[in-house]
């Protein structure tokens, strides 16, 4: 999973109000060159959306986000998610994901949380809320004592097309999590071509950082 995320360096964070939007959104992202997506468990449509995408587009590295308890972890795995994420670090949720064989990235924003995540075997971590938690300056500070462990971060929260390059220049950043290319209004309005355009633009910007 880490290798595929490192290859693209962008994880679109998707909030779906209707599972009917799931398949055309997946097509729009694939058309734009992106085969990774995170569908958040913030709406009732999440589970069915994951199920539909997993069945029709097995080539997509499909994640479930905002997994806050054991039940959501189980449902996400059963629906077809291959990795999970959370905004915070709940040891019980991490262990549940491990028991089910679901690769999991808990959210962290402090040294103590990084150490707790590492002790649970997690090395790909969500840094959330990225901008509010100190942005690139905080990530560089965390890299000092923890970079040698192999830990990598996916900063999410306040990451946009205008600052993604700053984040991707930080060596411990594997990828960024963003929602601008899959904005809720674009999805609900069925603006698939615009989503494809924004996706291509974001991937080009990420590739230019290398």
C-alpha angles and dihedrals in degrees: 000000000000091000093053092047091049089052094058101022093202128093113186111219107217130196111189124193093186132030087219087076094053101084099042089048091052089050091050092052093047090049087054091053100257120124098175129082141161119213111198123223091228095110137044089246095065101088096047091043091055090047092053096046093045091052097047103031109036089161090071118095093228123199135183117218136197092035102171105168145020094266093056091047090053093047093048092051093046091049092056108267113150097196137022137207137192134193091232142023117266111170092205092055091047091052092047090054090049091051090053095044093245113145106233136198113192121199121255137175105169140051092252091054092048090053092047090051093048090050088057092052097257116138102160104068135181111234103211139210085012104185095036091048094057104282120221093347091061093046091052089050091051090049091063099068098022108034093091090060091069093245116158130192137215104202112209131173120064094013110138141166089270097057105026091099091056090055096044091054090065106095095221092055111100095180142330127251114221141163105194094096090050098037113171093240091053092049096045090046093051094238094158097154091054090050089052091049094049090047093053089047092051093048091050091051091049093048090051091061093065 
